[in-house]
Amino acid sequence: MDLVIVLRYRKAVTYGLHVLLGALEEHDTPTRYDVRFATTPEATAEEIEAALARAPRVLVLWSFYSPDAEALAAELATIRSKVDSPRVRHVAGGVHATAEPVQTLDAGWDVAAVGEGRPRCSRSSTRAATRPACPAWSTATPPARS
């Protein structure tokens, strides 16, 4: 296993995650990965811990609207207090990450995926020395856009 993707799955915001899962299914990659769903902060921490025992890299994917940003930042802090590793990247996507990428990064996420799922992302300059750029974190080549 090369990678475990943990989806912080919330009933209110699932559309983007479903699109991402469909794209992963269609994208041919040599990266061996598993996808796990977590519906609570506790379950997310448990999935991350289990993933660290099985794979060298873990991506935790979040998608949320601006009204939820503060509560989810607190949730992220709780999860990081239970399990944190340089092998884990928390990636925020959705409306808030697109509209407020710097605020998203400052709130604790490692990557803010900006836009409609294009292979671009932002990162905080304060983390530049300790966190690799987004393309270096992925071994898969993004599909060509038409």
Salt bridges, closest charged atoms under 4 A:
ASP2 OD1 - ARG32 NH2 3.24
ASP34 OD2 - ARG54 NH2 2.48
GLU47 OE1 - ARG36 NE 3.15
ASP68 OD2 - ARG10 NH2 2.98
GLU75 OE2 - ARG8 NE 2.46
ASP84 OD1 - ARG80 NH1 3.01
ASP110 OD2 - ARG80 NH2 2.95
ASP110 OD1 - ARG127 NH1 3.43
ASP110 OD1 - ARG131 NE 3.35
